[in-house]
Amino acid sequence: NLGEHNMWSMMNVLESSHRVPLVIQAPWVKSARAVVSSVVELVDLYPTVAALAGLPPPPSDWSLPGRSVTPAMEKGRPVKAQAMGQITRCKNCTMAYTGIAEQCIWDARADSHWTVPCANAPRTQFDWMGYSIRTSDWRYTLWCQWDGSKLSADWSNCTLPELFSHKNDTSLFNVDHVENRNLARLPYYAGVVSILDQRLRSVFGDAQ
């Protein structure tokens, strides 16, 4: 973030922090589309480069989560239904930015009101973990308290969910005009919340 939503740096799970432009130049792919609207992730880069180089896909026993995006490039066909993201949050800025005192000149006040990414904090000292799922139409997010003794989220202690619509998305051009209204508590969207919540927990439920 560069000030959007009153945020700075990549410190949240909003579109402005998680969206990364993906530009691939492969002149030998004659049918390549100029612009493709498909959900992809950074973990897709390795299998994509391998495919474009004519190499075999990574062995299945490597258990890599990425997929080649060449079908999207060649035929405009979506390669996956969702992209996942997560970020840590710590109350203690000084611990999170060990050895960089100037990062926390406001720490005495901030620790009681705000949280920061746990850049250098031990995993046992995380306070919260933010989990997010992004589909072509929606972003759904949960912030859950971190259990340092188990090194996993306490899924019974999560904040109210966030649901933002990305239908008719303009976030690529005007990020301040999206993700301003949380739809999660509106009865009309209960079905969407239920589906995305199940999908998010199925991916991150055992996340470490």
Residue frames as qw, qx, qy, qz and C-alpha x, y, z in Angstrom:
[[0.000, 0.885, 0.465, 0.000, 0.00, 0.00, 0.00],
 [0.382, 0.175, -0.013, 0.907, 1.04, 3.57, -0.68],
 [0.150, 0.040, 0.273, -0.949, -1.65, 5.19, 1.44],
 [0.519, -0.205, -0.565, -0.607, -4.70, 3.40, 0.04],
 [0.708, -0.497, -0.478, -0.155, -7.22, 2.62, 2.77],
 [0.321, -0.854, 0.290, -0.289, -4.94, 4.59, 5.11],
 [0.935, -0.244, 0.203, 0.160, -2.40, 1.74, 4.95],
 [0.176, 0.838, -0.502, -0.122, 1.31, 1.65, 4.23],
 [0.029, -0.441, 0.894, 0.072, 3.47, -1.17, 2.90],
 [0.624, -0.045, -0.696, -0.352, 2.31, -4.78, 2.38],
 [0.024, -0.151, 0.764, -0.627, 0.75, -5.11, 5.80],
 [0.598, 0.153, 0.417, -0.667, -2.78, -6.33, 5.19],
 [0.373, 0.132, 0.888, 0.235, -4.82, -8.73, 3.07],
 [0.427, 0.721, 0.233, -0.493, -6.61, -6.13, 1.01],
 [0.776, 0.558, 0.239, 0.167, -6.35, -6.09, -2.78],
 [0.219, 0.941, -0.227, 0.125, -3.85, -3.23, -2.77],
 [0.369, -0.667, 0.647, -0.033, -1.35, -5.35, -0.82],
 [0.706, -0.072, 0.705, 0.009, -2.01, -8.76, -2.32],
 [0.732, 0.641, 0.227, -0.044, -2.52, -8.03, -5.99],
 [0.416, -0.517, 0.500, 0.557, 0.66, -8.40, -8.03],
 [0.599, 0.647, -0.184, -0.435, 0.79, -7.56, -11.76],
 [0.718, -0.133, 0.643, 0.230, 1.80, -10.65, -13.74],
 [0.488, 0.758, -0.221, -0.371, 3.36, -9.89, -17.13],
 [0.735, -0.146, 0.611, 0.257, 4.74, -12.71, -19.27],
 [0.405, 0.704, -0.348, -0.468, 6.47, -12.20, -22.61],
 [0.598, -0.094, 0.778, 0.167, 6.53, -15.35, -24.69],
 [0.361, 0.522, -0.315, -0.706, 6.59, -14.40, -28.41],
 [0.147, 0.170, -0.925, -0.308, 6.67, -18.04, -29.50],
 [0.208, 0.400, 0.841, -0.300, 3.19, -18.60, -28.03],
 [0.044, 0.168, 0.504, 0.846, 1.39, -17.45, -31.17],
 [0.321, -0.582, -0.634, -0.394, -2.09, -17.68, -29.71],
 [0.346, -0.274, -0.549, 0.710, -1.24, -15.79, -26.54],
 [0.078, -0.861, -0.470, -0.178, -3.89, -13.33, -25.37],
 [0.231, 0.589, -0.184, 0.752, -2.88, -9.74, -24.68],
 [0.291, -0.342, 0.484, -0.751, -4.85, -9.55, -21.43],
 [0.537, -0.200, -0.810, -0.125, -6.29, -12.49, -19.50],
 [0.474, -0.485, 0.258, -0.688, -8.68, -12.25, -16.59],
 [0.849, -0.115, -0.515, -0.021, -7.84, -15.26, -14.46],
 [0.588, -0.752, 0.253, -0.156, -6.99, -15.80, -10.82],
 [0.805, 0.310, -0.399, 0.310, -3.35, -16.82, -10.52],
 [0.631, -0.766, 0.083, 0.089, -0.73, -16.92, -7.75],
 [0.068, 0.825, -0.558, -0.062, 3.01, -16.39, -7.51],
 [0.601, -0.272, 0.752, -0.006, 3.41, -20.12, -6.87],
 [0.788, 0.508, 0.338, -0.082, 2.25, -20.61, -10.47],
 [0.217, 0.868, -0.376, -0.242, 5.40, -18.99, -11.89],
 [0.329, -0.456, 0.813, 0.153, 7.66, -22.04, -11.62],
 [0.588, 0.246, 0.768, 0.062, 5.39, -24.52, -13.45],
 [0.472, 0.836, 0.186, -0.211, 4.57, -21.81, -16.00],
 [0.061, 0.809, -0.525, -0.256, 8.21, -21.06, -16.82],
 [0.453, -0.213, 0.857, 0.125, 8.89, -24.80, -17.01],
 [0.610, 0.516, 0.597, -0.069, 6.02, -25.27, -19.47],
 [0.367, 0.903, -0.051, -0.217, 7.08, -22.31, -21.62],
 [0.084, -0.701, 0.679, 0.198, 10.64, -23.69, -21.71],
 [0.767, 0.256, -0.506, -0.299, 9.37, -27.05, -22.93],
 [0.083, 0.313, -0.873, 0.364, 10.35, -28.82, -19.71],
 [0.463, -0.368, -0.797, -0.125, 8.23, -31.47, -18.00],
 [0.444, -0.739, -0.060, -0.504, 6.05, -30.31, -15.12],
 [0.135, -0.532, 0.704, -0.450, 7.47, -30.60, -11.60],
 [0.375, -0.053, -0.925, 0.007, 7.16, -34.15, -10.20],
 [0.558, -0.577, -0.348, -0.484, 3.97, -34.74, -8.25],
 [0.757, -0.391, -0.425, 0.306, 5.90, -35.97, -5.23],
 [0.317, 0.196, -0.194, 0.908, 7.30, -32.46, -4.84],
 [0.161, -0.687, -0.673, 0.222, 3.80, -31.42, -3.74],
 [0.151, -0.088, 0.063, 0.983, 4.13, -27.96, -5.27],
 [0.263, 0.579, 0.619, -0.460, 0.85, -25.99, -5.15],
 [0.174, 0.562, -0.215, -0.780, 1.36, -24.02, -8.37],
 [0.687, 0.439, 0.576, 0.056, -0.15, -24.63, -11.80],
 [0.338, -0.001, 0.449, 0.827, 1.01, -23.56, -15.23],
 [0.283, 0.639, 0.315, -0.642, -0.95, -20.55, -16.49],
 [0.087, -0.199, 0.674, 0.706, -0.24, -21.36, -20.15],
 [0.117, 0.499, 0.841, 0.174, -3.87, -22.49, -20.72],
 [0.012, 0.837, 0.351, -0.420, -4.94, -18.99, -19.74],
 [0.125, -0.576, 0.378, 0.714, -2.35, -17.44, -22.03],
 [0.108, -0.053, 0.823, 0.555, -3.24, -19.61, -25.02],
 [0.152, -0.433, -0.808, -0.369, -6.99, -19.98, -24.69],
 [0.251, -0.412, 0.090, -0.871, -8.05, -17.48, -22.05],
 [0.739, -0.360, -0.534, -0.197, -9.22, -20.35, -19.88],
 [0.442, -0.740, 0.333, -0.383, -9.07, -19.87, -16.06],
 [0.553, 0.315, -0.752, 0.175, -6.48, -22.13, -14.47],
 [0.299, -0.179, -0.805, 0.480, -7.75, -22.05, -10.89],
 [0.256, -0.728, -0.566, -0.289, -10.78, -20.95, -8.93],
 [0.442, -0.892, -0.093, -0.029, -9.05, -19.12, -6.11],
 [0.491, 0.495, -0.421, 0.580, -5.89, -17.52, -4.81],
 [0.679, -0.628, -0.351, 0.144, -4.88, -17.67, -1.17],
 [0.291, 0.617, -0.301, 0.666, -3.01, -15.20, 1.02],
 [0.664, -0.644, -0.356, 0.136, -2.05, -14.69, 4.63],
 [0.267, 0.627, -0.302, 0.666, -0.16, -12.26, 6.84],
 [0.545, -0.338, -0.611, 0.464, 0.90, -12.14, 10.47],
 [0.135, -0.803, -0.031, -0.580, 0.07, -9.40, 12.95],
 [0.599, -0.180, -0.547, 0.556, 1.91, -8.59, 16.18],
 [0.279, -0.920, -0.270, -0.050, 1.06, -6.15, 18.95],
 [0.556, -0.692, 0.172, 0.427, 4.70, -5.64, 19.93],
 [0.549, 0.830, -0.093, 0.020, 6.35, -3.56, 17.21],
 [0.148, -0.797, 0.586, -0.013, 9.76, -3.63, 18.89],
 [0.665, -0.174, 0.726, 0.021, 9.78, -7.43, 18.83],
 [0.747, 0.561, 0.355, -0.030, 8.49, -7.55, 15.26],
 [0.513, 0.810, -0.136, 0.250, 11.25, -5.22, 14.02],
 [0.789, -0.522, 0.057, 0.319, 14.17, -6.44, 16.13],
 [0.622, -0.203, 0.238, 0.718, 17.23, -4.26, 15.78],
 [0.190, 0.432, 0.379, 0.796, 15.49, -1.53, 13.80],
 [0.158, -0.455, -0.574, 0.662, 14.56, 0.89, 16.54],
 [0.114, 0.210, -0.131, -0.962, 13.55, 3.70, 14.18],
 [0.287, -0.254, -0.781, -0.493, 10.72, 1.51, 12.91],
 [0.469, -0.565, -0.678, 0.017, 9.08, 1.75, 16.33],
 [0.176, 0.172, -0.286, 0.926, 9.60, 5.27, 17.57],
 [0.505, -0.280, -0.062, -0.814, 5.84, 5.33, 18.15],
 [0.495, -0.042, -0.868, -0.010, 5.83, 1.89, 19.78],
 [0.027, -0.078, -0.710, 0.699, 4.83, 2.94, 23.29],
 [0.482, 0.255, 0.211, -0.812, 1.50, 4.25, 22.02],
 [0.568, 0.267, -0.548, -0.553, 1.05, 2.00, 19.03],
 [0.209, 0.090, -0.969, 0.099, 1.34, -1.31, 20.87],
 [0.211, 0.266, 0.733, -0.589, -1.88, -0.60, 22.74],
 [0.500, 0.536, 0.170, -0.659, -3.86, 0.39, 19.64],
 [0.654, 0.593, -0.314, -0.350, -2.36, -1.09, 16.49],
 [0.861, -0.174, 0.448, 0.166, -0.64, -4.20, 15.17],
 [0.236, 0.743, -0.504, -0.372, 2.18, -4.65, 12.69],
 [0.893, 0.271, -0.350, -0.082, 3.42, -7.54, 10.53],
 [0.775, -0.567, 0.270, 0.065, 5.53, -9.92, 12.62],
 [0.547, 0.745, -0.380, -0.013, 8.64, -9.38, 10.51],
 [0.382, 0.465, -0.735, 0.313, 11.20, -10.76, 12.98],
 [0.596, -0.382, 0.429, -0.562, 9.07, -11.94, 15.87],
 [0.082, -0.148, 0.986, -0.005, 9.35, -15.65, 16.77],
 [0.424, -0.226, -0.680, -0.553, 6.40, -17.70, 15.55],
 [0.386, -0.393, -0.778, 0.302, 5.52, -18.46, 19.15],
 [0.124, -0.410, -0.323, 0.844, 4.96, -14.73, 19.71],
 [0.094, -0.269, -0.535, -0.795, 2.57, -14.00, 16.83],
 [0.278, 0.180, 0.528, -0.782, -0.73, -12.49, 17.97],
 [0.665, 0.486, 0.318, -0.470, -2.96, -12.79, 14.91],
 [0.312, -0.089, 0.759, 0.564, -2.94, -14.40, 11.50],
 [0.510, 0.499, 0.076, -0.697, -4.96, -13.03, 8.60],
 [0.411, 0.069, 0.857, 0.303, -6.21, -15.54, 6.03],
 [0.416, 0.543, 0.007, -0.729, -7.75, -14.50, 2.73],
 [0.515, 0.218, 0.777, 0.289, -9.26, -16.20, -0.30],
 [0.234, 0.537, -0.160, -0.794, -9.70, -14.34, -3.60],
 [0.557, 0.366, 0.727, 0.165, -11.96, -15.60, -6.38],
 [0.265, 0.334, 0.448, 0.786, -12.87, -13.84, -9.60],
 [0.221, -0.700, -0.404, -0.546, -15.79, -12.11, -7.84],
 [0.602, -0.768, -0.118, -0.186, -14.97, -12.02, -4.13],
 [0.362, 0.406, -0.648, 0.533, -12.36, -11.54, -1.44],
 [0.744, -0.578, -0.222, -0.250, -13.13, -13.21, 1.88],
 [0.335, 0.495, -0.580, 0.554, -10.89, -12.73, 4.94],
 [0.746, -0.606, -0.270, -0.055, -10.66, -14.04, 8.50],
 [0.140, 0.645, -0.549, 0.513, -8.37, -12.75, 11.24],
 [0.867, -0.362, -0.332, -0.085, -7.77, -15.46, 13.84],
 [0.418, -0.802, 0.404, -0.134, -5.86, -15.40, 17.09],
 [0.628, 0.457, -0.623, 0.090, -2.57, -17.27, 16.87],
 [0.861, -0.493, 0.090, -0.080, -1.83, -20.08, 19.32],
 [0.189, 0.786, -0.585, 0.070, 1.92, -19.88, 19.85],
 [0.548, -0.366, 0.732, -0.175, 2.02, -23.15, 21.78],
 [0.770, 0.274, 0.576, -0.019, 0.55, -25.06, 18.82],
 [0.169, -0.349, 0.497, 0.776, 1.99, -22.81, 16.10],
 [0.040, 0.383, 0.788, 0.481, -1.40, -22.64, 14.44],
 [0.271, -0.314, -0.082, -0.906, -4.46, -20.44, 14.37],
 [0.168, 0.233, 0.817, -0.499, -7.16, -20.77, 16.98],
 [0.110, -0.246, -0.663, -0.699, -10.06, -21.20, 14.59],
 [0.282, -0.651, -0.702, 0.062, -12.56, -20.81, 17.44],
 [0.254, -0.757, -0.192, 0.571, -11.31, -17.28, 18.09],
 [0.382, 0.242, 0.433, 0.780, -11.59, -15.28, 14.88],
 [0.120, 0.340, 0.156, -0.920, -12.82, -11.76, 14.33],
 [0.604, 0.580, 0.379, -0.393, -15.89, -10.98, 12.26],
 [0.649, 0.158, 0.550, 0.501, -15.24, -11.97, 8.63],
 [0.125, 0.610, -0.165, -0.765, -14.70, -9.58, 5.76],
 [0.562, 0.383, 0.689, 0.250, -16.38, -10.01, 2.38],
 [0.092, 0.628, -0.153, -0.757, -15.71, -7.64, -0.49],
 [0.735, 0.545, 0.401, -0.055, -17.22, -7.79, -3.94],
 [0.248, -0.468, 0.504, 0.682, -14.95, -7.65, -6.99],
 [0.477, 0.564, 0.648, 0.187, -17.65, -7.91, -9.59],
 [0.309, 0.893, 0.162, 0.286, -17.13, -5.16, -12.19],
 [0.694, -0.506, -0.045, 0.511, -13.71, -4.76, -10.60],
 [0.329, 0.902, -0.043, 0.278, -11.87, -1.46, -11.01],
 [0.674, -0.696, 0.121, 0.217, -9.12, -2.15, -8.45],
 [0.755, 0.120, 0.229, 0.603, -6.44, -2.25, -11.13],
 [0.274, 0.576, 0.198, 0.745, -7.12, 1.40, -11.88],
 [0.249, -0.601, 0.130, -0.748, -8.61, 2.87, -8.70],
 [0.488, -0.070, -0.826, 0.272, -7.86, 0.86, -5.59],
 [0.079, 0.009, 0.495, -0.865, -9.52, 3.36, -3.25],
 [0.580, 0.020, -0.125, -0.805, -12.92, 2.61, -4.79],
 [0.778, -0.055, -0.593, -0.199, -12.99, -1.09, -3.88],
 [0.629, -0.178, -0.663, 0.365, -13.08, -3.05, -0.62],
 [0.055, -0.298, 0.269, -0.914, -14.74, -0.21, 1.27],
 [0.683, -0.222, 0.086, -0.690, -17.96, -1.99, 2.23],
 [0.058, -0.185, 0.969, -0.153, -17.88, -5.22, 4.20],
 [0.639, -0.063, -0.364, -0.675, -20.78, -7.37, 3.02],
 [0.305, 0.108, -0.933, 0.156, -20.17, -10.32, 5.34],
 [0.110, 0.185, 0.751, -0.624, -22.92, -9.53, 7.85],
 [0.510, 0.202, -0.114, -0.828, -25.65, -8.85, 5.31],
 [0.707, 0.072, 0.651, -0.266, -28.11, -11.79, 5.17],
 [0.718, 0.625, -0.058, -0.302, -28.24, -11.61, 1.36],
 [0.448, 0.656, -0.606, 0.029, -24.60, -12.76, 1.16],
 [0.680, -0.442, 0.525, -0.259, -24.79, -15.51, 3.80],
 [0.958, 0.226, 0.178, 0.000, -24.51, -18.21, 1.14],
 [0.556, 0.720, -0.295, 0.294, -21.36, -16.66, -0.34],
 [0.253, -0.712, 0.540, -0.371, -19.83, -16.32, 3.13],
 [0.867, -0.221, 0.402, -0.195, -20.58, -19.96, 3.94],
 [0.904, 0.406, 0.020, 0.130, -19.03, -21.29, 0.74],
 [0.401, 0.745, -0.360, 0.394, -15.89, -19.15, 0.94],
 [0.474, -0.650, 0.478, -0.353, -15.46, -19.81, 4.65],
 [0.950, -0.072, 0.299, -0.048, -15.46, -23.56, 4.03],
 [0.787, 0.545, -0.082, 0.278, -12.99, -23.23, 1.18],
 [0.067, 0.812, -0.415, 0.406, -10.66, -21.00, 3.22],
 [0.637, -0.518, 0.496, -0.282, -10.68, -23.35, 6.20],
 [0.978, 0.147, 0.148, 0.022, -10.12, -26.39, 3.99],
 [0.633, 0.624, -0.235, 0.393, -6.88, -24.82, 2.76],
 [0.102, 0.633, -0.456, 0.618, -5.64, -23.15, 5.94],
 [0.784, -0.512, -0.091, -0.340, -7.26, -25.30, 8.61],
 [0.910, -0.298, 0.011, 0.290, -4.02, -27.16, 9.23],
 [0.455, 0.770, -0.156, 0.420, -1.77, -24.27, 8.19],
 [0.738, -0.405, -0.206, 0.499, 1.41, -23.85, 10.18]]
